[in-house]
Amino acid sequence: MLNWPEYRKELVGRIGDVGKLSPDTVAGYQTLSNAAKKTGKLDAKTRELIALAVAVTTRCDGCITVHTAEALKHGASHEEIAEALGVAVALNAGAALVYSARVMDAVSAYEAS
């Protein structure tokens, strides 16, 4: 697999390169990323567990490396991470079922036309 800490370091460096070329893009991302922290309704560990589940559903290795390190830093246990990932797996399966129903609807629509 990957050397995740090394990948994170390389990724952060490359994102820094993007920031030099397009500072508003990176600043906009940082604004979005920090917006949820301002409400204080969820603690940092919970936000990171959600981020890990979303990282899996969006298949983002960069998100995985960043949010794994942050989840661990904020005290997430292996069991808590696994439970969050279980939610991601269930959601992906659910989404596949929903889109399977959409395909069958499309089949019916084409057959009717």
Backbone as numpy.savetxt, mean C-alpha at the origin, in Angstrom:
# Nx Ny Nz CAx CAy CAz Cx Cy Cz
14.62 -13.53 -2.60 13.77 -12.36 -2.60 14.67 -11.12 -2.60
14.23 -10.09 -1.95 15.00 -8.84 -1.95 15.76 -8.62 -0.66
16.81 -7.84 -0.75 17.44 -7.29 0.45 16.66 -6.00 0.74
15.61 -6.13 1.53 14.66 -5.04 1.73 15.29 -3.77 2.30
16.17 -3.85 3.32 16.78 -2.61 3.81 17.63 -1.90 2.74
18.36 -2.67 1.95 19.17 -2.07 0.88 18.27 -1.47 -0.20
17.21 -2.20 -0.55 16.26 -1.70 -1.55 15.65 -0.38 -1.08
15.29 -0.31 0.21 14.70 0.91 0.74 15.67 2.08 0.60
16.93 1.84 0.93 17.94 2.89 0.83 18.09 3.37 -0.62
18.15 2.42 -1.55 18.26 2.79 -2.97 17.02 3.53 -3.45
15.87 3.07 -3.03 14.61 3.69 -3.44 14.52 5.13 -2.95
14.86 5.34 -1.68 14.81 6.69 -1.13 15.76 7.61 -1.90
16.91 7.09 -2.28 17.85 7.88 -3.08 17.28 8.25 -4.43
16.64 7.30 -5.08 16.04 7.57 -6.40 14.87 8.53 -6.30
14.09 8.40 -5.23 12.99 9.34 -5.04 13.55 10.75 -4.80
14.70 10.82 -4.13 15.39 12.11 -3.98 15.77 12.69 -5.32
16.20 11.82 -6.24 16.53 12.27 -7.60 15.28 12.83 -8.30
14.16 12.14 -8.14 12.90 12.63 -8.72 12.55 13.97 -8.11
12.75 14.10 -6.79 12.45 15.35 -6.11 13.26 16.53 -6.62
14.49 16.26 -7.02 15.32 17.34 -7.57 14.78 17.79 -8.93
14.28 16.84 -9.70 13.77 17.15 -11.03 12.34 17.68 -11.01
11.57 17.21 -10.04 10.16 17.59 -9.95 9.77 17.77 -8.48
10.25 18.84 -7.87 10.02 19.02 -6.43 8.55 19.11 -6.05
7.72 19.69 -6.90 6.30 19.81 -6.56 5.61 18.44 -6.51
6.05 17.52 -7.35 5.48 16.17 -7.34 5.75 15.50 -6.00
6.98 15.54 -5.56 7.35 14.90 -4.29 6.70 15.64 -3.12
6.67 16.95 -3.18 6.02 17.73 -2.11 4.53 17.40 -2.04
3.90 17.25 -3.19 2.48 16.88 -3.21 2.26 15.51 -2.60
3.13 14.57 -2.92 3.04 13.24 -2.33 3.20 13.32 -0.81
4.17 14.09 -0.36 4.41 14.20 1.08 3.22 14.83 1.79
2.57 15.79 1.15 1.37 16.40 1.73 0.28 15.36 1.89
0.04 14.55 0.86 -0.96 13.49 0.94 -0.59 12.47 2.01
0.66 12.09 2.02 1.13 11.07 2.96 0.99 11.51 4.41
1.19 12.78 4.66 1.14 13.30 6.03 -0.25 13.75 6.46
-1.19 13.83 5.53 -2.53 14.36 5.86 -3.22 13.52 6.92
-3.16 12.20 6.83 -3.87 11.35 7.79 -3.31 11.47 9.20
-2.04 11.78 9.30 -1.41 11.90 10.61 -1.98 13.07 11.41
-2.50 14.05 10.72 -2.93 15.27 11.39 -4.21 15.10 12.19
-5.03 14.12 11.86 -6.29 13.96 12.59 -6.08 13.34 13.95
-5.07 12.49 14.07 -4.78 11.84 15.34 -5.78 10.77 15.75
-6.65 10.36 14.85 -7.66 9.35 15.17 -7.08 7.94 15.19
-6.09 7.67 14.36 -5.42 6.37 14.34 -3.99 6.55 14.81
-3.49 5.58 15.54 -2.09 5.67 15.95 -1.18 5.25 14.78
0.09 5.54 14.92 1.05 5.29 13.84 1.12 3.82 13.46
1.07 2.93 14.44 1.14 1.50 14.15 -0.05 1.06 13.30
-1.23 1.51 13.65 -2.43 1.15 12.88 -2.34 1.68 11.46
-1.90 2.92 11.31 -1.74 3.48 9.95 -0.76 2.66 9.14
0.33 2.22 9.76 1.33 1.43 9.03 0.79 0.04 8.68
-0.01 -0.55 9.55 -0.61 -1.85 9.23 -1.57 -1.72 8.05
-2.35 -0.64 8.03 -3.23 -0.38 6.89 -2.39 -0.18 5.63
-1.32 0.58 5.76 -0.45 0.83 4.61 0.13 -0.47 4.06
0.48 -1.40 4.93 1.01 -2.68 4.46 -0.05 -3.47 3.70
-1.28 -3.48 4.21 -2.35 -4.18 3.50 -2.59 -3.54 2.13
-2.58 -2.23 2.08 -2.76 -1.54 0.80 -1.57 -1.81 -0.13
-0.37 -1.84 0.43 0.83 -2.13 -0.38 0.70 -3.48 -1.08
0.15 -4.46 -0.37 -0.04 -5.77 -0.97 -1.10 -5.70 -2.07
-2.21 -5.01 -1.81 -3.27 -4.97 -2.82 -2.86 -4.18 -4.06
-1.93 -3.23 -3.89 -1.46 -2.45 -5.04 -0.16 -3.00 -5.63
0.37 -4.03 -4.99 1.60 -4.71 -5.45 2.77 -3.73 -5.57
3.00 -2.97 -4.50 4.04 -1.94 -4.50 5.19 -2.34 -3.58
6.30 -2.82 -4.17 7.46 -3.20 -3.37 8.04 -2.02 -2.58
8.02 -0.85 -3.18 8.52 0.33 -2.47 7.70 0.60 -1.23
6.37 0.49 -1.36 5.50 0.68 -0.20 5.76 -0.40 0.85
5.99 -1.63 0.40 6.25 -2.72 1.33 7.49 -2.44 2.16
8.58 -2.05 1.51 9.82 -1.84 2.25 9.73 -0.65 3.21
9.12 0.42 2.79 9.00 1.61 3.64 8.07 1.33 4.82
6.90 0.76 4.55 5.91 0.61 5.61 6.19 -0.59 6.52
6.94 -1.58 6.04 7.38 -2.65 6.94 8.31 -2.08 8.00
9.29 -1.31 7.56 10.23 -0.71 8.51 9.49 0.19 9.50
8.54 0.97 9.00 7.79 1.87 9.88 6.88 1.11 10.84
6.23 0.06 10.35 5.35 -0.73 11.23 6.16 -1.35 12.37
7.31 -1.90 12.05 8.16 -2.49 13.09 8.65 -1.41 14.06
9.02 -0.25 13.52 9.48 0.85 14.37 8.40 1.28 15.36
7.14 1.18 14.94 6.03 1.59 15.81 5.46 0.43 16.62
6.20 -0.69 16.65 5.85 -1.77 17.55 4.93 -2.85 17.02
4.70 -2.89 15.72 3.84 -3.94 15.17 4.52 -5.29 15.32
3.75 -6.27 15.76 4.28 -7.62 15.90 4.12 -8.39 14.58
4.81 -9.50 14.48 4.66 -10.36 13.30 3.21 -10.79 13.15
2.57 -11.10 14.27 1.18 -11.54 14.24 0.24 -10.43 13.75
0.47 -9.21 14.19 -0.36 -8.09 13.74 -0.16 -7.83 12.25
1.08 -7.92 11.80 1.36 -7.73 10.38 0.68 -8.83 9.58
0.78 -10.07 10.04 0.14 -11.19 9.33 -1.37 -11.01 9.28
-1.97 -10.52 10.35 -3.42 -10.29 10.35 -3.81 -9.21 9.34
-3.03 -8.13 9.28 -3.29 -7.08 8.30 -3.16 -7.62 6.88
-2.17 -8.48 6.66 -1.99 -9.07 5.34 -3.13 -10.02 5.00
-3.68 -10.69 6.02 -4.84 -11.53 5.81 -6.03 -10.73 5.30
-6.18 -9.51 5.80 -7.24 -8.63 5.31 -6.99 -8.30 3.83
-5.74 -8.03 3.48 -5.41 -7.73 2.08 -5.73 -8.91 1.18
-5.39 -10.12 1.62 -5.67 -11.31 0.83 -7.18 -11.47 0.63
-7.94 -11.31 1.72 -9.38 -11.43 1.63 -9.98 -10.37 0.70
-9.45 -9.15 0.79 -9.96 -8.08 -0.06 -9.67 -8.37 -1.52
-8.48 -8.86 -1.81 -8.16 -9.19 -3.20 -9.06 -10.30 -3.72
-9.34 -11.28 -2.87 -10.24 -12.35 -3.29 -11.65 -11.79 -3.51
-12.07 -10.91 -2.62 -13.37 -10.28 -2.76 -13.47 -9.45 -4.03
-12.42 -8.70 -4.30 -12.40 -7.89 -5.53 -12.46 -8.79 -6.77
-11.77 -9.92 -6.72 -11.82 -10.85 -7.85 -13.24 -11.38 -8.04
-13.93 -11.64 -6.94 -15.33 -12.09 -7.05 -16.22 -11.00 -7.62
-16.05 -9.77 -7.15 -16.85 -8.66 -7.66 -16.61 -8.48 -9.16
-15.36 -8.52 -9.59 -15.07 -8.33 -11.01 -15.46 -9.55 -11.83
-15.50 -10.72 -11.22 -16.03 -11.90 -11.91 -17.52 -11.70 -12.19
-18.23 -11.14 -11.21 -19.65 -10.85 -11.41 -19.83 -9.82 -12.53
-18.93 -8.85 -12.60 -19.00 -7.85 -13.67 -18.78 -8.49 -15.04
-17.84 -9.44 -15.11 -17.60 -10.15 -16.37 -18.87 -10.89 -16.79
-19.49 -11.59 -15.85 -20.69 -12.34 -16.18 -21.81 -11.40 -16.62
-21.88 -10.20 -16.01 -22.85 -9.20 -16.43 -22.56 -8.76 -17.87
-21.29 -8.56 -18.18 -20.91 -8.18 -19.54 -21.27 -9.28 -20.53
-21.04 -10.53 -20.14 -21.40 -11.68 -21.00 -22.90 -11.61 -21.29
-23.70 -11.42 -20.26 -25.16 -11.36 -20.44 -25.55 -10.21 -21.33
-24.90 -9.06 -21.15 -25.22 -7.88 -21.96 -24.89 -8.13 -23.43
-23.74 -8.76 -23.71 -23.37 -9.05 -25.08 -24.29 -10.08 -25.71
-24.67 -11.06 -24.93 -25.58 -12.09 -25.46 -26.95 -11.51 -25.77
-27.37 -10.51 -24.98 -28.69 -9.89 -25.17 -28.70 -8.92 -26.35
-27.54 -8.45 -26.77 -27.52 -7.44 -27.84 -27.41 -8.03 -29.22
